[in-house]
């Protein structure tokens, strides 16, 4: 019997140089997400990484990820915590649209 892997993308974000050097570093987040993906039968087809605050809407990498997920019919976005994904109202609305209109699920390490 073949295990069906779920196509997914990962999203890694740090908002400051300090975070890059602490437990929230991109490398630490990637390790966590890849372990989570492996343990939960996700096939990570693309990684998105950004070093920018999420308080302002219109982040380029965030928008690239949204477009990629829609275009490739990805159903799972894996993040360390939801605050890595969005911290402003506009991005929250974009994510909610993905969930409601494209059946995308957000997965995070609890």
Backbone as numpy.savetxt, mean C-alpha at the origin, in Angstrom:
# Nx Ny Nz CAx CAy CAz Cx Cy Cz
-2.84 -30.15 -5.41 -3.68 -28.98 -5.41 -2.79 -27.73 -5.41
-3.06 -26.80 -6.30 -2.27 -25.57 -6.42 -2.91 -24.46 -5.59
-2.09 -23.78 -4.83 -2.56 -22.66 -4.03 -2.70 -21.44 -4.92
-3.85 -20.79 -4.89 -4.10 -19.60 -5.70 -3.60 -18.37 -4.95
-2.62 -17.69 -5.52 -2.10 -16.47 -4.91 -2.94 -15.28 -5.35
-3.12 -14.34 -4.44 -3.92 -13.15 -4.70 -2.99 -12.02 -5.16
-3.25 -11.50 -6.37 -2.44 -10.40 -6.89 -2.57 -9.18 -5.99
-1.42 -8.57 -5.69 -1.43 -7.42 -4.78 -0.29 -6.47 -5.12
-0.37 -5.29 -4.51 0.74 -4.33 -4.54 1.04 -3.97 -3.09
2.27 -3.53 -2.86 2.63 -3.01 -1.53 2.83 -1.52 -1.65
2.57 -0.84 -0.53 2.74 0.61 -0.48 3.51 0.93 0.79
4.69 1.51 0.61 5.59 1.87 1.70 5.73 3.38 1.70
5.55 4.00 2.89 5.70 5.45 2.97 6.35 5.84 4.28
7.30 6.75 4.18 7.84 7.45 5.34 7.63 8.93 5.09
7.40 9.66 6.18 7.09 11.09 6.00 8.22 12.00 6.45
9.30 11.41 7.00 10.40 12.25 7.47 11.70 11.47 7.46
12.81 12.18 7.51 14.12 11.55 7.59 14.24 10.73 8.87
13.63 11.23 9.94 13.67 10.52 11.22 13.00 9.15 11.09
11.86 9.09 10.43 11.20 7.81 10.23 12.03 6.86 9.39
12.75 7.40 8.42 13.59 6.56 7.57 14.65 5.84 8.38
15.06 6.42 9.52 16.15 5.87 10.31 15.66 5.08 11.52
14.35 5.01 11.72 13.81 4.28 12.87 13.06 3.05 12.40
12.23 2.51 13.23 11.48 1.29 12.93 10.52 1.40 11.77
10.26 2.61 11.29 9.36 2.79 10.14 10.12 2.89 8.83
11.39 2.57 8.83 12.19 2.72 7.62 11.56 1.95 6.47
11.83 2.39 5.24 11.29 1.66 4.08 11.68 0.18 4.10
12.92 -0.11 4.44 13.37 -1.51 4.46 12.60 -2.31 5.51
12.40 -1.74 6.69 11.64 -2.44 7.74 10.20 -2.68 7.29
9.59 -1.69 6.66 8.22 -1.86 6.18 8.16 -2.94 5.10
9.12 -2.92 4.16 9.13 -3.91 3.08 9.25 -5.33 3.64
10.14 -5.51 4.60 10.31 -6.84 5.20 9.00 -7.32 5.82
8.36 -6.44 6.55 7.10 -6.76 7.20 6.03 -7.12 6.16
5.93 -6.31 5.11 4.90 -6.54 4.09 5.15 -7.81 3.29
6.40 -8.08 2.96 6.70 -9.30 2.21 6.46 -10.55 3.05
6.75 -10.48 4.33 6.46 -11.60 5.23 4.95 -11.81 5.31
4.22 -10.72 5.49 2.76 -10.79 5.54 2.21 -11.38 4.24
2.73 -10.92 3.10 2.27 -11.41 1.80 2.52 -12.91 1.68
3.72 -13.33 2.01 4.06 -14.76 1.90 3.17 -15.60 2.82
2.99 -15.16 4.04 2.22 -15.92 5.03 0.72 -15.95 4.73
0.24 -15.06 3.87 -1.18 -14.95 3.58 -1.53 -15.15 2.11
-0.63 -15.77 1.36 -0.86 -16.17 -0.03 -1.12 -15.00 -0.98
-0.36 -13.91 -0.81 -0.44 -12.79 -1.73 0.73 -12.84 -2.70
0.48 -12.50 -3.94 1.51 -12.38 -4.97 1.73 -10.89 -5.20
2.84 -10.37 -4.69 3.13 -8.94 -4.85 3.68 -8.72 -6.25
2.89 -8.03 -7.08 3.28 -7.81 -8.47 3.98 -6.47 -8.68
3.85 -5.56 -7.71 4.51 -4.27 -7.83 4.60 -3.63 -6.44
5.72 -2.92 -6.22 5.92 -2.17 -4.99 5.86 -0.68 -5.28
5.27 0.06 -4.37 5.26 1.51 -4.46 5.88 2.04 -3.18
6.80 2.98 -3.33 7.51 3.54 -2.17 7.60 5.05 -2.32
7.39 5.74 -1.20 7.42 7.20 -1.21 8.00 7.70 0.11
8.73 8.80 0.03 9.24 9.48 1.23 8.67 10.89 1.20
7.44 11.02 1.71 6.73 12.29 1.64 5.57 12.25 2.62
5.24 13.37 3.19 4.10 13.43 4.09 2.81 13.14 3.33
1.86 12.52 4.02 0.57 12.23 3.40 -0.48 13.24 3.80
-0.08 14.28 4.49 -1.05 15.28 4.92 -1.60 16.09 3.75
-0.77 16.19 2.68 -1.23 16.90 1.48 -1.68 15.88 0.44
-2.78 16.17 -0.20 -3.27 15.29 -1.28 -2.44 15.53 -2.53
-2.55 14.60 -3.48 -1.90 14.79 -4.76 -0.48 14.24 -4.85
-0.15 13.29 -3.99 1.19 12.70 -4.05 1.32 11.85 -5.31
2.40 12.05 -6.05 2.58 11.41 -7.35 2.60 9.89 -7.27
3.36 9.33 -6.33 3.46 7.87 -6.23 2.12 7.26 -5.80
1.41 7.93 -4.91 0.08 7.47 -4.50 -0.83 7.40 -5.73
-0.82 8.45 -6.52 -1.66 8.49 -7.73 -1.25 7.43 -8.74
0.05 7.17 -8.86 0.53 6.11 -9.75 0.01 4.75 -9.29
0.04 4.53 -7.97 -0.44 3.26 -7.43 -1.94 3.09 -7.72
-2.72 4.13 -7.49 -4.16 4.06 -7.74 -4.42 3.71 -9.20
-3.73 4.38 -10.12 -3.91 4.11 -11.55 -3.50 2.68 -11.89
-2.39 2.21 -11.33 -1.92 0.84 -11.59 -2.93 -0.19 -11.10
-3.44 0.01 -9.89 -4.42 -0.92 -9.31 -5.66 -1.01 -10.20
-6.14 0.12 -10.66 -7.32 0.12 -11.53 -7.01 -0.54 -12.88
-5.91 -0.14 -13.50 -5.57 -0.64 -14.83 -5.33 -2.15 -14.85
-4.69 -2.67 -13.79 -4.32 -4.08 -13.76 -5.28 -4.93 -12.92
-6.38 -4.31 -12.50 -7.41 -5.00 -11.73 -6.85 -5.72 -10.50
-5.99 -5.01 -9.80 -5.42 -5.51 -8.54 -6.50 -5.39 -7.47
-6.64 -6.40 -6.65 -7.71 -6.40 -5.64 -7.19 -6.24 -4.21
-5.86 -6.15 -4.04 -5.30 -6.07 -2.70 -4.14 -5.07 -2.65
-4.23 -4.14 -1.72 -3.13 -3.22 -1.42 -2.66 -3.56 -0.01
-1.37 -3.83 0.13 -0.83 -4.21 1.44 0.02 -3.05 1.97
-0.30 -2.62 3.18 0.41 -1.53 3.85 0.71 -1.94 5.29
1.69 -1.27 5.90 2.00 -1.58 7.29 0.84 -1.16 8.20
0.40 0.07 8.03 -0.74 0.63 8.77 -1.48 1.53 7.80
-2.77 1.72 8.04 -3.53 2.56 7.11 -3.01 3.99 7.08
-2.38 4.47 8.16 -1.86 5.84 8.11 -0.63 5.96 7.21
-0.07 4.86 6.78 0.99 4.89 5.76 0.37 5.19 4.40
-0.88 4.82 4.24 -1.57 4.95 2.95 -2.22 6.32 2.79
-2.94 6.77 3.80 -3.61 8.07 3.69 -3.64 8.77 5.04
-3.53 10.11 4.97 -3.61 10.94 6.16 -4.41 12.21 5.86
-5.06 12.25 4.73 -5.87 13.41 4.38 -7.19 12.92 3.79
-8.16 13.80 3.84 -9.52 13.44 3.45 -9.62 13.05 1.97
-8.95 13.76 1.10 -9.05 13.49 -0.33 -8.53 12.07 -0.65
-7.40 11.69 -0.09 -6.86 10.35 -0.33 -7.77 9.28 0.26
-8.36 9.57 1.41 -9.30 8.63 2.01 -10.47 8.37 1.06
-10.99 9.41 0.44 -12.10 9.28 -0.50 -11.67 8.44 -1.71
-10.47 8.64 -2.20 -9.95 7.86 -3.33 -9.88 6.38 -2.96
-9.39 6.09 -1.77 -9.30 4.70 -1.32 -10.70 4.10 -1.15
-11.61 4.85 -0.59 -12.98 4.35 -0.44 -13.61 4.06 -1.80
-13.32 4.88 -2.80 -13.82 4.63 -4.15 -13.26 3.31 -4.70
-11.97 3.07 -4.47 -11.38 1.80 -4.90 -12.09 0.62 -4.26
-12.36 0.74 -2.97 -13.02 -0.33 -2.24 -14.43 -0.56 -2.77
-15.18 0.51 -2.93 -16.59 0.39 -3.32 -16.79 0.09 -4.81
-16.02 0.72 -5.68 -16.26 0.59 -7.11 -15.39 -0.47 -7.79
-14.27 -0.84 -7.16 -13.35 -1.79 -7.80 -13.08 -3.02 -6.94
-13.80 -3.14 -5.83 -13.67 -4.31 -4.94 -12.25 -4.53 -4.43
-11.52 -3.46 -4.22 -10.16 -3.54 -3.70 -10.22 -3.67 -2.19
-9.36 -4.52 -1.64 -9.25 -4.68 -0.20 -7.92 -4.13 0.27
-7.93 -3.46 1.40 -6.70 -2.95 2.01 -6.31 -3.92 3.10
-5.10 -4.40 3.04 -4.58 -5.35 4.04 -3.46 -4.66 4.79
-3.46 -4.82 6.09 -2.36 -4.26 6.87 -1.98 -5.22 7.97
-0.74 -5.12 8.37 -0.18 -5.95 9.42 -0.72 -5.46 10.75
-1.45 -6.29 11.45 -2.04 -5.91 12.74 -1.11 -6.24 13.88
